[in-house]
Amino acid sequence: MSAYILRRLLFAIPILIGVNVITFALFFLVNTPDDMARMQLGAKRVTPEAIANWKHERGYDKPLLYNSAAPGLGKLTETIFYEKSLRMFVFDFGRADDGRDIAREIRLRMGPSLAVAVPVFLVGLLFYVTFALGVAFFRATYIDFWGVVICVVAMSISSMFYIIGGQFLIGKLWHLVPISGFAGGPDSLRFLVLPIVVSVVAGLGASVRLYRTFFLEEISRDYVRTARAKGLSEVTVLFRHVLKNAMIPILTGVVVAIPLLFIGGLITESFFGIPGLGSYTIDAIGSQDFAVVRSMVFIGSLLYIIGLLMTDISYTLVDPRVRLS
């Protein structure tokens, strides 16, 4: 098992380096620092002096990959690639174009993102698995039929409809919770209820239908027929055998999603006014703050790779065959 995990760790390192290099190429080779300066300054006719000052203030006036004018190691370290890309491996994200420290903003905004994402993840997973198990238990009946219909209808509706509809119905019409905003401490609960409910309902269709497919696939296995032949009840077969074996494909999507909870929901946080990492990224895209966008892309890539690693490790816990490989 240790060798298996070590191999996965060794595979993750070049993947992260490759993602970092590709991200750097997209940001600086396709979109040059001069182009970034013109977009930030926002003037139709920007003077070369203004562009030079903007680049100097933000460290974009150095060579991209190799600084032939610098002595010694400075040829590699006094470059945009080292300062803007390699430093992110030690979580030195620098400053945003508005001068604020990006790492500090990430630490401050991680809490609100987790306050929404973690309940959505836990409540949603419990609700989706339970609903899918119930539909699978009553397979080939009207309950199964209408359950699938509800899932298909829910999948066909845009998440924007759930957000706007939830804000209008629960927030504006019934006045149960605020439409948007955020507050610290215990008072934050009334601001979190609506985005959590909306996010769980929005993911109902796709998740339940996927999990139902996993359960039905396991129900058709030979070991299920053997368990029934031994006299086990359908409930026992479903919860003791089918659920356990169906967790292997479910873990693929669930464990990968855990690290991404730190990034938050881009659309959800923006519409509900939650000052998390999702809204931070959307605001950076809108203001063309490439330093913030680049940092969030790196964090997203790192967390996704961690999620894949966690998925591989979780396989060793639920599938003995993986431990022997």
N, C-alpha and C positions, 0 to 999 in steps of 0.2 A: 504493500500500500504506500509506503514511503517513497519507493522508487516511482510509483505512478504519479504521486503528487509532485515530485521533483521534476519529472518530465514535463508536466503541465506548466510548472513555473518557468522552466527554461523556454518553453514555447511562447509564453506570454511576453517575455522581454523583447525579442525582436519584433513582435507584433506592435507593441507600444512604441518602439523606436520608429518603425515604419509609418505608423499613424502620425507621429509627430513630424516626421520629415514631409509627408504628403500635405499635412496641414500648413506647414511652413511654406511649401511651394505654392499652395493655393492662395495664401495671403500675401506673399511678398514677390513671387515671380510673375504671377498673373496680374496682381494689383500692386503696382510699384509704390514706394513711399511717397513719390511725387503725386500720384493719383490720390492716395489717402489724404495728403495735405490739402489738395484742391477740394475734395469732398467735405473735409472738416471745416475749412475756411468758408466754404459756401458762397464764394463770390464768383461771378462770371469771369472777371479778369483779375486774377491773382498775380501779384508781382513776384518775381523770383526771390526777392528778399524775404517776403512773407512766407513763402514755401520753405526757404532755408531756415528761417527762425523756428518755424513749426517743427521741422525735422530735428533741429538741434535740441530743442526743449524736450523732446520725447525719445531721443537716442536713435532716430532713424537716419541720421546723416552719416552713419558708418557703412562700410561695405557689407554685403550680404553674407558671404561665406569666408572670405579670406582678405585680411588687411595687410597688404604688402608693406605699408608704411610703418607699421608698428614693430617694435623690437621683440625678439624671443617668442614666448607663448602668446604675446599680444596679437600676433598675426591671426590666431584662431579665436582668442577670447574677446578681443575688441572688434567684434562683428555683431551684426543684427541676429544672426542665427544663434550665437552663444547667449547673448543677453535676453533675447525675446523667446527663444525656443528651448535651449538646453537647460536654462535656469528653472524652467517649470518642473523639471524632474526632482528638484529639491523644494518645490512648492514656493518658489520665488516668482510671483506673477507680475511684479512691478506695479506701476500705477496706471490708472485709467486716464483717458484723454482729459478728463475734468480734474485730474490731480489727486483723486482719492486712491488710497491703497486697496488694491483688488483683494488681497488675501484677507484683510480686515473686513471688507464688505461681504466676502463669502462666509466668514465666521458669524457675522451678525445675521445674515439672511438664511443660514442653514436651519436655524431653529424654527421659524415660521414654515419653511418648506416641509420639514419633518412632521410638524404639528398637523399638517394636512395629509401628507403622503402616507405616513405610518398607519393611521386609522383607516384610510381608504384601502390600503393593502390588506390589513388584517381582517377588517369587516367584510371587504369584498371577497377575499379568499374563502372565508367561512360561509358566506352567503352563496357564492357561486358553486362551491363543492356540494353544499347541502341541497341546493336546488337541482343540480345536475344528477345527484344520486337519487333524489325523489323522482325525477322524470325517468331515469333509467329503471328504477324499481317498477314503475307503472308503464313500462315499455309496451308498445302496440295497443295502447288504450287511448281514450279521449284525453286523458291527462297528458300523456306523452305528446299527442298530436297538437293540442293547444299550447303546451309548453314550448314546442318547437316553433309554432306560429308566433308566439310572443317574442321569442328570441330573434327570429328573422325580422320582425317588425322593429324591434329595438336596435338591431344592427343597421337597419336601413335609414334610421334617423340620425342626423348630424348631432355631434356633441354640443354644437352651438345652440341647438333647440332645447336641450336639457338645461343648459346654463341660463338662457334667457327665460325659458318657461319656469324654471325653479325660482329665479329672482322675482318674476312677476307674481307667481302664485303664492309662494311661501313668504317672500319678503314684502312685496308691495300690497297684495290683495289680503292676505291673512295677517300680516304684520307680526309674524312669529319670531323672526330673526332679522338682523340687518341685511340689506341687500349686498353690501360690500364693506370692506374695511378690516382693520385688525387692531387688537389691543393686547398688551402683555398681561401675564398673570391669569387668575381664574376667569377674568372677564373675557378672555379670548375664546372661551367655549362657545358663546353665542355667535361669534363671527365664523367659527369653524364648522358648525352644524350643516349649514346650507352647502358649502363646497364639498363636504364629505358625502352627503346624501346624493348630490348631483353626480359626483364622480362615480360612486358605486352603481347608481342606476344606469349611467352612460355605458359602463363596461359590462352590464348584465348580459346582453345578447351574445356577443362574441365569446365571452368566457364560458358561459353555461353550455352553449352549443359545442364548444371544443371539448370541455370536460365530459359532456354526455357521450361524445364520440369515443373518448378513451374508455369510459365505463362499459359501453356496449361492446367494444372490441374485446375487453377482458371477459365479459359475460359469455362470449361465444367460445372461450378457450376450453380445452379438454379438462383441465383441473377443476373448472366450475361444474361441469357435468359429473365428474367424479365425486365432488363434495355433495352435490344434490343426491347422488345415488347412495351415499352413506347416510342419508336422512337429515342432513343439516337444513335448517330453515332458510328461506330466501333472504331474510334480514341478516342472518349470520353469514351467509355466503357473500352477500353484498358488502358488509362492513368489515368482515375479518379477512376476506380473500381479495375480492375485486378492488376495494378501495386501496389496500396495501400495494397491490401490483400496478394499479393505475397511477400511483404517485410517482413512478419513474418518469413517464413523459410529462406529468404535471410539473415536476421539479424543474424541468428544462426552462419553462417560461417563468416560474415563480421565483427561483433563486436568482436568475439573471436580473429580474426586476428589482430585487432588494437594493443593490448599490445605487440604482438609478433613482431611488427615493430621495437621495440627497439633492438631486438636481431640481426636483419639484415639477409641477405641471405648468408648462408654458402658458397655455390658454387659460387654465383654471385660475392661476394666480393673477394673471392680468385682468381678467373680468371681475374677480372678486376683490381686487385691491389688496392682495396679500403680499407683503414685502419680502418675498422669498427669492430663491435663486432663479426660478422660472421667469418671474416678472423682471428680475435683474437682467436676464439674457435678452428678453424681448425689448426692454428699454435700450439696451446696448445696440441691438440690431437697428432699432429705429433711429438712434442718434449716430449710427455708424462708428461706434466706439470699438475699433478692431482689437484693442488690447483686451477688453473684457470678453468679447466673443471668442477670441483665440484661447483665452484661459478656460472658458466654459467648455469649449470643444475638447481641450486636453483633459479636463476633469471627467467629462462624459466618457471619453475613450478609456481612461484609466478605470473608471468604475465599471464600465461594461466588461472589460477584460477580467476584472476581479469577480464579476458576476459569473462569467464563464468558468473561471477557476473554481468558484464555490459550487457551481453545478457539477463539475467533474468530481469534486470531493463528496458531494451529497450522493452521487451515484454509488460510491463505495460503501455508503451506509445502508442503502436500500437494495442494492443488487450485489450479492456475493460474487458473481462472476467477474465483476470489474476488479475486485481486489486481487484476483488471481491473474489478471492480465498484465 
